[in-house]
């Protein structure tokens, strides 16, 4: 019986060590820094993309679902924001970093450059910028699952 307990403890230790050694991934659902939306990040071919999967306030003042009203293309202004892909083309650039991506901001209808990294505390640091990373903003997203 004692051997069985030792074997079980060894198995649990090895399982915990293997889980801790895995490289963190941004794949999952994240709440943005404003707590207004949740974005699901998933593989898109060899890169990552992210779509809006939840809104704190999903409807406009008339009670209608939010649409992409600020899009510069009039043909896209009636598309729903829920389910809209806003992160595209992120590729892994390091152990816990992804870059060369773009993020669409429905608030102003503009695309920006995006890069992100998983922090030691498990949050996602998202850097959003127009021309150079120095002239942008950083948001901290929190994993939901």
Secondary structure, 3 states (H helix, E strand, C coil): CHHHHHHHHHHHHHHHHHHHHCCCCCCEEEECCCCCEEEEEEEECCEEEEEEEEECCCECCCCCECECCCCCCHHHCCCECCCCEEEEEEEECCCCEEEEEEEEECCCCEEEEEEEEECCCCCEEEEEECCCHHHEEEEEEEECC
